[in-house]
Amino acid sequence: MRGDHDDEPIFIRRRGNPRYVYNARNPIGLALIVISVVVAAGYMYYLFDGSRWSESEWRDAVHEAARDLESEPQALSGGARYEYWIEDAIKATGVGPEHALIRVDAVQESDAAVDGGPTTDRGHDAFEVSTDDLETTYCVRVSPPLPRSSMSTRTVSLQVDVREGPC
């Protein structure tokens, strides 16, 4: 028997297993094992990295969604919810991961925090937009506020203000 392993086959059958597997005793079989592991690890990293928001993607998607909501008049009714519109607009931008986790929460702002003083009618609804991938939260203020009880429908042009940070 010679001292090298060139006479070993690249693929072998294991006992009790009808399938062929790489032979680690052959240099080509060993190389195929290493390449398979590296390719699988690289693909898993690609999938993981492609399913998370980056800071720039998140910022761009939120700001683009705000522009999209302002670009066309919207039909408002008492049954509509801005939370869904904001989330759908962010997903529709096509920026970021395909299956993004987006959280849009309505918030009650204190009267003193709006325009520097107390008011009785703020003229907007406020939402905190966030994702589990990042700590960055955006405050999205939408004017006019949704009608709370009216079932009538009216078409309005929305004004959307986006600021980084909680509301």
SULPE-V29388 format. One line per field, one symbol per residue. ss: DSSP state (A for helix, B for strand, O for the rest). A space follows every 50 residues. Layout:
ss = ???
This chain:
ss = OOOOOOOOOOBBBOOOOOOBBBOOOOAAAAAAAAAAAAAAAAAAAAAAAO OOOOAAAAAAAAAAAAAAAAAOOBBBOOOOOAAAAAAAAAAAOOOOOOOO OOBBBBBOOOAAAOOOOOOOOOOOBBBBBBOOOOOOOBBBBBBOOOOOOO OOOBBBOOBBBBBBOOO
